[in-house]
């Protein structure tokens, strides 16, 4: 009796491992395409054998490392900062009140250490990313003793979760957050 159980156990670990998504390497690699003779620049990130292409807003710089993509306005003294991150989901997301509470808690962990952090707005599905539903959470608070606003867009999938965070001083927030969030629909997963 014990021998068959031992044979099944490694298979259980093997099948569990296939449920986890490949990590994303957010090191931006130059990419692009042409439309009517005009070159459109974008970057690509790697996720296992897949590529994720992204076209940042005009005049935004995209830097990164294997763990996080960092975006900011180029050539200006701006407080606008944006990040893209990835993590495995455990368990898969559920769009009920308990699931929403877990997503709100996740969003708070993505915000820099701000004081007096207050959730001011919650929008379900502000933008579809690669055909999937998202959640947008907007916060206000104090960072470096100044009034800041923060927005977190979560893309919870069955095996993984992507997060997109932007923060800036209030005076720059509206335009920058609109540009950043509207650029997220340009994230495209390409299979080999």
VOBA-1610 file (N, C-alpha, C; in pm, whole numbers, padded with zeros to 5 digits, always signed):
BEGIN
Unk+00081-00121+00000Unk+00000+00000+00000Unk+00085+00127+00000Unk+00195+00129+00073Unk+00275+00251+00083Unk+00347+00283-00047Unk+00385+00184-00124Unk+00457+00206-00248Unk+00377+00289-00349Unk+00248+00259-00377Unk+00173+00342-00471Unk+00161+00487-00425Unk+00148+00510-00294Unk+00138+00648-00245Unk+00267+00723-00274Unk+00380+00658-00256Unk+00508+00723-00284Unk+00523+00755-00432Unk+00464+00675-00519Unk+00471+00703-00662Unk+00383+00822-00699Unk+00272+00838-00631Unk+00180+00947-00661Unk+00232+01080-00607Unk+00300+01078-00494Unk+00346+01201-00430Unk+00432+01288-00523Unk+00534+01235-00590Unk+00612+01322-00680Unk+00526+01379-00792Unk+00428+01304-00840Unk+00339+01356-00945Unk+00256+01472-00893Unk+00217+01468-00767Unk+00140+01578-00711Unk+00226+01704-00706Unk+00352+01692-00665Unk+00441+01809-00663Unk+00466+01859-00804Unk+00482+01769-00897Unk+00506+01809-01035Unk+00387+01883-01092Unk+00267+01835-01068Unk+00149+01902-01123Unk+00125+02035-01052Unk+00159+02047-00923Unk+00144+02174-00854Unk+00239+02277-00916Unk+00360+02236-00948Unk+00457+02326-01008Unk+00411+02382-01141Unk+00335+02307-01217Unk+00289+02356-01346Unk+00178+02459-01330Unk+00118+02470-01211Unk+00014+02568-01190Unk+00070+02709-01169Unk+00198+02719-01135Unk+00258+02849-01112Unk+00301+02911-01244Unk+00281+03041-01255Unk+00321+03113-01376Unk+00471+03137-01374Unk+00528+03155-01491Unk+00669+03191-01502Unk+00688+03333-01452Unk+00799+03361-01384Unk+00823+03499-01342Unk+00847+03588-01463Unk+00822+03716-01446Unk+00844+03814-01552Unk+00976+03883-01528Unk+01056+03894-01632Unk+01179+03973-01627Unk+01144+04110-01684Unk+01135+04211-01596Unk+01095+04345-01636Unk+01211+04430-01689Unk+01323+04368-01720Unk+01431+04442-01784Unk+01382+04480-01924Unk+01365+04610-01953Unk+01309+04647-02084Unk+01408+04623-02197Unk+01359+04559-02301Unk+01438+04536-02421Unk+01375+04616-02534Unk+01455+04691-02609Unk+01398+04773-02718Unk+01325+04686-02820Unk+01213+04734-02868Unk+01132+04664-02966Unk+01054+04770-03042Unk+00987+04730-03146Unk+00906+04825-03220Unk+00847+04762-03345Unk+00772+04844-03418Unk+00709+04799-03541Unk+00686+04922-03629Unk+00654+04897-03755Unk+00628+05007-03849Unk+00484+05007-03895Unk+00428+05126-03905Unk+00295+05145-03963Unk+00307+05258-04065Unk+00276+05227-04190Unk+00284+05326-04298Unk+00417+05399-04299Unk+00527+05325-04279Unk+00660+05382-04284Unk+00703+05456-04159Unk+00619+05460-04057Unk+00653+05528-03933Unk+00691+05422-03828Unk+00806+05440-03767Unk+00854+05346-03664Unk+00789+05379-03530Unk+00725+05281-03469Unk+00664+05293-03337Unk+00752+05216-03239Unk+00809+05286-03143Unk+00897+05221-03045Unk+00817+05170-02927Unk+00860+05057-02877Unk+00802+04997-02758Unk+00911+04916-02690Unk+00878+04856-02578Unk+00972+04769-02508Unk+00907+04632-02494Unk+00989+04534-02467Unk+00935+04402-02438Unk+00998+04348-02312Unk+00916+04271-02239Unk+00959+04201-02119Unk+00946+04053-02148Unk+01018+03970-02078Unk+01013+03826-02100Unk+00943+03756-01984Unk+00858+03660-02020Unk+00793+03574-01921Unk+00804+03431-01972Unk+00907+03361-01927Unk+00932+03228-01980Unk+00962+03239-02129Unk+00886+03167-02210Unk+00904+03172-02356Unk+00818+03280-02421Unk+00732+03342-02344Unk+00645+03448-02398Unk+00713+03584-02388Unk+00669+03674-02474Unk+00712+03813-02467Unk+00591+03899-02432Unk+00612+04001-02352Unk+00509+04098-02322Unk+00558+04231-02380Unk+00484+04285-02475Unk+00524+04413-02532Unk+00442+04523-02467Unk+00505+04641-02459Unk+00441+04755-02395Unk+00491+04883-02460Unk+00397+04972-02489Unk+00431+05103-02544Unk+00401+05207-02437Unk+00506+05258-02369Unk+00484+05358-02265Unk+00426+05486-02324Unk+00369+05571-02239Unk+00323+05701-02288Unk+00438+05779-02350Unk+00406+05868-02442Unk+00507+05951-02508Unk+00583+06030-02402Unk+00714+06038-02419Unk+00804+06113-02331Unk+00820+06049-02193Unk+00789+05922-02178Unk+00813+05851-02053Unk+00931+05758-02074Unk+01020+05749-01976Unk+01132+05656-01979Unk+01092+05527-01908Unk+01136+05416-01963Unk+01111+05286-01901Unk+01245+05223-01868Unk+01268+05202-01740Unk+01387+05133-01691Unk+01336+05009-01618Unk+01426+04925-01576Unk+01377+04811-01500Unk+01485+04714-01460Unk+01440+04612-01392Unk+01525+04503-01345Unk+01439+04377-01359Unk+01494+04263-01327Unk+01410+04144-01336Unk+01282+04151-01251Unk+01282+04229-01143Unk+01167+04232-01051Unk+01063+04339-01078Unk+01104+04453-01135Unk+01012+04566-01148Unk+01050+04652-01267Unk+00948+04700-01338Unk+00968+04802-01442Unk+00938+04937-01379Unk+01025+05035-01403Unk+01010+05169-01348Unk+00988+05267-01462Unk+00887+05353-01448Unk+00859+05453-01550Unk+00856+05591-01488Unk+00905+05689-01564Unk+00898+05827-01519Unk+00903+05918-01641Unk+00859+06041-01621Unk+00865+06140-01728Unk+01011+06171-01758Unk+01046+06181-01885Unk+01185+06208-01920Unk+01213+06358-01925Unk+01332+06394-01882Unk+01380+06530-01896Unk+01311+06636-01812Unk+01237+06598-01710Unk+01170+06698-01627Unk+01197+06669-01480Unk+01181+06770-01400Unk+01188+06752-01254Unk+01048+06722-01206Unk+01008+06601-01222Unk+00871+06559-01192Unk+00871+06463-01074Unk+00761+06463-00999Unk+00746+06367-00889Unk+00676+06240-00935Unk+00640+06231-01062Unk+00565+06115-01114Unk+00657+05993-01121Unk+00612+05884-01058Unk+00682+05756-01062Unk+00578+05647-01084Unk+00614+05549-01165Unk+00523+05437-01190Unk+00604+05307-01186Unk+00537+05200-01147Unk+00601+05069-01138Unk+00508+04962-01192Unk+00567+04858-01248Unk+00495+04737-01289Unk+00558+04620-01217Unk+00474+04536-01158Unk+00523+04420-01084Unk+00439+04296-01119Unk+00492+04180-01077Unk+00427+04052-01103Unk+00445+03962-00980Unk+00343+03883-00951Unk+00356+03783-00845Unk+00262+03667-00876Unk+00296+03551-00819Unk+00207+03436-00832Unk+00087+03456-00741Unk-00028+03404-00782Unk-00150+03412-00702Unk-00168+03287-00618Unk-00202+03305-00495Unk-00246+03194-00411Unk-00351+03247-00315Unk-00472+03211-00324Unk-00537+03135-00430Unk-00578+03227-00545Unk-00635+03169-00652Unk-00682+03251-00764Unk-00785+03354-00716Unk-00792+03469-00783Unk-00881+03577-00738Unk-01028+03544-00753Unk-01107+03600-00663Unk-01252+03587-00667Unk-01307+03728-00655Unk-01406+03764-00737Unk-01458+03901-00740Unk-01574+03921-00641Unk-01571+03851-00527Unk-01671+03876-00423Unk-01610+03969-00317Unk-01683+04000-00212Unk-01634+04096-00112Unk-01504+04050-00046Unk-01494+03921-00016Unk-01371+03869+00044Unk-01252+03883-00052Unk-01275+03853-00179Unk-01170+03868-00280Unk-01130+04014-00299Unk-01229+04104-00297Unk-01201+04246-00313Unk-01118+04298-00194Unk-01149+04249-00075Unk-01074+04290+00044Unk-00928+04247+00030Unk-00905+04126-00020Unk-00767+04078-00042Unk-00695+04164-00146Unk-00766+04206-00250Unk-00705+04291-00352Unk-00673+04430-00295Unk-00760+04484-00211Unk-00733+04614-00147Unk-00608+04605-00059Unk-00596+04496+00017Unk-00479+04477+00102Unk-00352+04465+00018Unk-00362+04394-00094Unk-00247+04381-00185Unk-00207+04518-00237Unk-00305+04601-00275Unk-00276+04734-00330Unk-00200+04819-00228Unk-00238+04811-00103Unk-00171+04892+00000Unk-00025+04854+00016Unk+00009+04728-00008Unk+00150+04687+00004Unk+00235+04741-00110Unk+00174+04789-00216Unk+00247+04839-00332Unk+00275+04988-00326Unk+00219+05056-00226Unk+00234+05201-00213Unk+00352+05230-00121Unk+00436+05327-00159Unk+00547+05364-00070Unk+00493+05404+00067Unk+00577+05399+00167Unk+00537+05426+00306Unk+00482+05568+00320Unk+00352+05582+00304Unk+00285+05712+00314Unk+00211+05721+00447Unk+00199+05842+00496Unk+00122+05867+00618Unk-00019+05909+00580Unk-00114+05883+00670Unk-00254+05922+00652Unk-00310+05873+00518Unk-00279+05749+00482Unk-00325+05691+00356Unk-00475+05665+00361Unk-00548+05717+00262Unk-00693+05704+00257Unk-00736+05658+00119Unk-00819+05554+00113Unk-00876+05510-00014Unk-00984+05610-00055Unk-00968+05672-00172Unk-01063+05774-00217Unk-01152+05728-00332Unk-01109+05626-00404Unk-01188+05581-00519Unk-01153+05437-00553Unk-01254+05362-00595Unk-01236+05223-00636Unk-01317+05201-00763Unk-01252+05160-00869Unk-01319+05141-00998Unk-01290+05001-01048Unk-01394+04926-01071Unk-01378+04792-01126Unk-01375+04802-01277Unk-01271+04745-01336Unk-01250+04736-01480Unk-01237+04873-01549Unk-01145+04958-01502Unk-01125+05087-01569Unk-01061+05071-01706Unk-00984+04963-01724Unk-00918+04933-01851Unk-00901+04782-01858Unk-00926+04727-01976Unk-00900+04585-01992Unk-00757+04569-02042Unk-00686+04476-01981Unk-00548+04449-02019Unk-00543+04309-02078Unk-00507+04303-02204Unk-00500+04175-02276Unk-00631+04097-02263Unk-00743+04172-02260Unk-00875+04112-02254Unk-00922+04071-02115Unk-00851+04113-02010Unk-00885+04072-01874Unk-00929+04191-01789Unk-01015+04162-01693Unk-01070+04262-01603Unk-00965+04310-01502Unk-00976+04438-01464Unk-00881+04498-01370Unk-00957+04568-01256Unk-00883+04611-01158Unk-00937+04688-01047Unk-00844+04807-01023Unk-00902+04927-01016Unk-00826+05049-00990Unk-00860+05102-00851Unk-00757+05132-00773Unk-00773+05187-00639Unk-00692+05316-00631Unk-00758+05425-00589Unk-00692+05555-00579Unk-00685+05593-00432Unk-00568+05638-00389Unk-00544+05675-00250Unk-00487+05816-00244Unk-00502+05881-00130Unk-00432+06006-00103Unk-00358+05989+00028Unk-00250+06065+00045Unk-00173+06056+00167Unk-00055+06151+00163Unk+00026+06144+00266Unk+00144+06229+00276Unk+00269+06145+00252Unk+00354+06196+00165Unk+00482+06131+00137Unk+00586+06241+00138Unk+00691+06224+00215Unk+00793+06328+00230Unk+00729+06459+00277Unk+00630+06450+00361Unk+00552+06561+00421Unk+00473+06642+00318Unk+00455+06590+00198Unk+00376+06659+00094Unk+00255+06575+00056Unk+00152+06642+00005Unk+00031+06572-00037Unk+00057+06497-00168Unk+00036+06368-00164Unk+00054+06283-00281Unk-00076+06209-00310Unk-00088+06165-00435Unk-00196+06073-00472Unk-00130+05949-00530Unk-00198+05838-00515Unk-00148+05708-00556Unk-00259+05635-00630Unk-00224+05565-00737Unk-00322+05478-00802Unk-00256+05342-00823Unk-00333+05238-00794Unk-00287+05101-00815Unk-00391+05033-00904Unk-00345+04977-01015Unk-00432+04896-01101Unk-00384+04753-01088Unk-00477+04666-01049Unk-00445+04524-01032Unk-00506+04443-01146Unk-00426+04352-01198Unk-00471+04258-01300Unk-00458+04119-01241Unk-00562+04072-01170Unk-00554+03939-01110Unk-00598+03832-01210Unk-00509+03740-01237Unk-00538+03629-01328Unk-00542+03500-01246Unk-00573+03390-01311Unk-00587+03265-01238Unk-00456+03220-01174Unk-00344+03233-01244Unk-00217+03184-01194Unk-00124+03294-01144Unk-00155+03418-01172Unk-00062+03526-01142Unk-00137+03658-01127Unk-00064+03757-01079Unk-00123+03889-01064Unk-00020+03994-01106Unk-00065+04086-01188Unk+00018+04200-01228Unk-00034+04322-01154Unk+00059+04410-01117Unk+00018+04534-01050Unk+00090+04650-01116Unk+00018+04761-01124Unk+00066+04883-01188Unk+00038+04997-01092Unk+00144+05060-01043Unk+00132+05163-00940Unk+00190+05293-00992Unk+00118+05403-00970Unk+00169+05535-01003Unk+00146+05625-00883Unk+00243+05711-00855Unk+00224+05810-00748Unk+00295+05939-00786Unk+00241+06049-00737Unk+00299+06181-00761Unk+00235+06281-00667Unk+00292+06403-00666Unk+00226+06509-00592Unk+00092+06536-00660Unk-00004+06584-00583Unk-00141+06602-00634Unk-00147+06685-00761Unk-00066+06790-00773Unk-00073+06879-00889Unk-00039+06809-01020Unk+00039+06701-01016Unk+00076+06628-01138Unk-00007+06502-01160Unk-00086+06466-01063Unk-00147+06333-01062Unk-00249+06308-01173Unk-00344+06397-01192Unk-00455+06370-01285Unk-00407+06336-01425Unk-00325+06422-01483Unk-00277+06397-01619Unk-00189+06275-01628Unk-00098+06260-01533Unk-00005+06146-01536Unk-00078+06014-01516Unk-00173+06008-01423Unk-00245+05882-01400Unk-00330+05846-01521Unk-00392+05945-01584Unk-00473+05918-01704Unk-00385+05861-01816Unk-00268+05922-01837Unk-00176+05874-01941Unk-00128+05733-01912Unk-00088+05709-01787Unk-00035+05578-01750Unk-00141+05469-01763Unk-00258+05492-01706Unk-00363+05390-01710Unk-00408+05363-01853Unk-00420+05467-01934Unk-00463+05444-02073Unk-00355+05372-02154Unk-00229+05377-02110Unk-00124+05304-02181Unk-00126+05155-02150Unk-00193+05114-02044Unk-00189+04973-02002Unk-00258+04880-02101Unk-00353+04932-02180Unk-00417+04843-02277Unk-00318+04804-02388Unk-00204+04872-02393Unk-00102+04837-02493Unk-00005+04729-02444Unk-00033+04669-02330Unk+00042+04550-02286Unk-00014+04432-02363Unk+00073+04364-02437Unk+00027+04252-02520Unk+00119+04133-02497Unk+00058+04017-02467Unk+00133+03893-02447Unk+00145+03824-02582Unk+00268+03792-02621Unk+00294+03722-02748Unk+00350+03584-02716Unk+00285+03483-02768Unk+00335+03347-02748Unk+00431+03312-02861Unk+00530+03228-02830Unk+00632+03195-02933Unk+00571+03117-03049
//
